[in-house]
């Protein structure tokens, strides 16, 4: 029997692992504020399904997915749990400078036995990752994210960046400094939000 995570069908085992993750987050959140307390009641939709939609936008032949500023693990840890079933050979790297959040992420990785590596470093200090996919949620404006992509994304790689109401302004500002191709995907969760798919990035 298949279970749904947004429009993605997964096995019962994967669905259960996502619930293990959700339970750990609810347990740890009062101590280290992984997500806003006001979103906990809608954790599945606001965070898990919102993250899972990025998985569907990625090509099938991805070897290395890097998530920057992972925080509580969105979208990176959701991607790693989904990949365990759907793309078992894909490596997922989560980058987070906050040591307490890294401890949480490593706990989730251990409890769900998914293929996630956690780096507790600043993005600028981390050795280039040569990522096939680069994601970041609520980390920085697009201009700064493209600077991170220049360091950590392979030349043929793709960025998947969820963005809210200001996405058009961010896109226009970034185009003053960068050349890139982009695709705008409306969010499954919020009609005012999008996921930007960006590739072929060069300095303008």
C-alpha positions as CSV (number, residue, x, y, z in Angstrom):
1,X,0.0,0.0,0.0
2,X,1.3,3.5,-0.9
3,X,1.2,6.5,1.3
4,X,1.1,10.1,0.1
5,X,3.5,12.9,1.0
6,X,1.9,15.6,-1.0
7,X,1.7,14.3,-4.6
8,X,4.5,11.8,-4.0
9,X,3.7,8.2,-3.3
10,X,6.0,6.4,-0.8
11,X,6.0,3.1,1.1
12,X,4.6,2.7,4.6
13,X,8.2,2.4,5.9
14,X,9.2,5.8,4.5
15,X,6.0,7.3,5.8
16,X,6.8,5.9,9.2
17,X,10.3,7.3,9.1
18,X,9.0,10.8,8.3
19,X,6.8,10.4,11.4
20,X,9.8,9.4,13.5
21,X,11.5,12.6,12.2
22,X,8.4,14.7,13.1
23,X,8.2,13.2,16.6
24,X,11.9,14.0,17.2
25,X,11.5,17.5,16.0
26,X,8.5,18.1,18.4
27,X,10.6,16.7,21.2
28,X,13.7,18.8,20.5
29,X,12.0,22.0,19.4
30,X,11.3,23.5,22.8
31,X,15.0,23.4,23.6
32,X,16.6,24.6,20.4
33,X,13.8,26.2,18.3
34,X,14.2,24.2,15.1
35,X,10.9,25.6,13.6
36,X,8.5,28.3,14.6
37,X,6.3,27.1,17.4
38,X,3.2,28.4,15.5
39,X,3.9,26.0,12.7
40,X,4.1,22.8,14.8
41,X,0.4,22.1,14.6
42,X,0.7,22.0,10.8
43,X,4.2,20.4,10.7
44,X,3.4,17.8,8.1
45,X,2.1,20.3,5.5
46,X,4.2,23.4,6.3
47,X,7.5,21.6,6.5
48,X,7.5,17.9,5.4
49,X,5.3,18.2,2.3
50,X,6.7,21.6,1.5
51,X,10.2,19.9,1.4
52,X,9.1,16.8,-0.4
53,X,8.0,18.8,-3.4
54,X,11.6,19.6,-4.2
55,X,12.3,15.9,-4.6
56,X,9.9,15.7,-7.5
57,X,11.5,18.7,-9.2
58,X,15.0,17.1,-9.3
59,X,16.2,14.9,-12.2
60,X,16.4,11.1,-11.6
61,X,20.2,10.8,-12.1
62,X,21.4,12.7,-9.1
63,X,24.5,11.5,-7.2
64,X,24.9,14.3,-4.6
65,X,22.3,16.6,-3.1
66,X,23.6,19.4,-0.9
67,X,21.3,21.3,1.4
68,X,22.7,24.6,2.8
69,X,21.7,26.1,6.1
70,X,19.6,23.0,7.0
71,X,18.4,24.2,10.4
72,X,15.8,21.7,11.5
73,X,16.4,19.6,8.3
74,X,14.1,21.2,5.8
75,X,14.3,20.3,3.0
76,X,17.5,18.3,3.4
77,X,16.5,15.7,5.9
78,X,13.2,15.0,4.2
79,X,15.1,14.6,1.0
80,X,17.5,12.1,2.7
81,X,14.6,10.0,4.1
82,X,12.8,9.9,0.8
83,X,16.0,9.0,-1.0
84,X,16.5,6.0,1.2
85,X,13.6,4.3,-0.6
86,X,13.4,6.2,-4.0
87,X,17.0,7.0,-4.8
88,X,19.1,4.8,-2.5
89,X,22.4,5.6,-4.2
90,X,22.1,9.3,-3.8
91,X,24.3,11.0,-1.2
92,X,22.7,13.8,0.8
93,X,24.8,16.4,2.6
94,X,23.4,18.9,5.1
95,X,25.3,22.0,6.0
96,X,24.5,23.8,9.3
97,X,26.8,26.0,11.4
98,X,24.7,25.7,14.6
99,X,26.2,22.9,16.7
100,X,23.0,22.1,18.5
101,X,21.0,21.8,15.3
102,X,23.7,19.6,13.9
103,X,23.3,17.3,17.0
104,X,19.6,17.1,16.2
105,X,20.2,16.4,12.5
106,X,22.7,13.6,13.4
107,X,20.1,12.1,15.8
108,X,17.5,12.0,13.1
109,X,19.9,10.5,10.6
110,X,20.8,7.8,13.1
111,X,17.2,7.1,14.1
112,X,16.0,6.9,10.5
113,X,19.2,5.2,9.2
114,X,19.2,7.4,6.1
115,X,22.2,8.3,4.0
116,X,22.8,11.9,5.3
117,X,26.1,13.5,6.2
118,X,26.0,16.6,8.4
119,X,28.7,19.2,8.2
120,X,28.8,21.7,11.2
121,X,30.6,24.4,9.3
122,X,29.9,27.8,7.8
123,X,29.0,27.5,4.1
124,X,31.8,29.8,3.0
125,X,34.4,27.7,5.0
126,X,33.3,24.3,3.7
127,X,35.3,22.7,0.9
128,X,33.6,22.9,-2.5
129,X,30.9,20.2,-2.6
130,X,30.5,19.7,-6.4
131,X,26.8,19.1,-5.9
132,X,24.4,17.9,-8.6
133,X,21.5,19.6,-6.7
134,X,21.8,22.5,-4.3
135,X,18.9,23.5,-2.0
136,X,18.3,26.1,0.6
137,X,15.1,27.1,2.4
138,X,14.7,30.5,4.2
139,X,18.5,31.0,4.3
140,X,19.3,34.1,2.3
141,X,18.2,36.2,-0.7
142,X,18.8,34.8,-4.2
143,X,21.8,36.9,-4.9
144,X,23.7,35.5,-1.9
145,X,22.5,31.9,-2.7
146,X,23.9,32.2,-6.2
147,X,27.3,33.1,-4.6
148,X,27.1,29.9,-2.6
149,X,26.1,28.0,-5.7
150,X,29.2,29.3,-7.5
151,X,31.3,27.6,-4.8
152,X,29.4,24.4,-4.2
153,X,27.4,23.5,-7.4
154,X,29.0,21.6,-10.3
155,X,28.8,23.3,-13.6
156,X,26.0,21.1,-14.8
157,X,24.1,21.2,-11.5
158,X,20.7,22.6,-10.5
159,X,19.6,24.8,-7.7
160,X,16.1,24.3,-6.1
161,X,15.2,27.3,-3.9
162,X,11.8,27.7,-2.2
163,X,10.9,31.4,-2.1
164,X,8.0,33.4,-0.7
165,X,6.2,36.6,-1.7
166,X,9.4,38.5,-2.6
167,X,10.6,36.0,-5.1
168,X,10.1,38.3,-8.2
169,X,12.0,41.1,-6.6
170,X,14.8,38.7,-5.6
171,X,14.9,37.3,-9.1
172,X,15.2,40.8,-10.7
173,X,17.9,41.9,-8.3
174,X,19.9,38.7,-8.9
175,X,19.8,39.2,-12.6
176,X,21.8,42.4,-12.2
177,X,24.8,40.4,-11.0
178,X,24.3,36.9,-12.5
179,X,23.3,35.2,-15.7
180,X,21.3,32.0,-15.3
181,X,18.3,30.1,-16.7
182,X,15.4,29.6,-14.4
183,X,12.0,27.9,-14.1
184,X,9.3,29.0,-11.7
185,X,7.2,26.3,-10.1
186,X,4.2,27.2,-8.0
187,X,4.3,25.7,-4.5
188,X,2.0,22.8,-3.7
189,X,1.5,24.3,-0.3
190,X,1.0,28.0,-0.8
191,X,-0.1,29.7,-4.0
192,X,1.9,32.8,-3.1
193,X,5.2,30.7,-2.9
194,X,7.3,29.2,-5.6
195,X,10.3,26.8,-6.0
196,X,12.9,28.4,-8.3
197,X,14.8,25.9,-10.4
198,X,18.0,27.6,-11.5
199,X,20.9,26.4,-13.7
200,X,23.7,27.6,-16.0
201,X,24.9,30.2,-13.5
202,X,27.5,32.7,-14.5
203,X,28.6,36.2,-13.3
204,X,26.9,38.8,-15.4
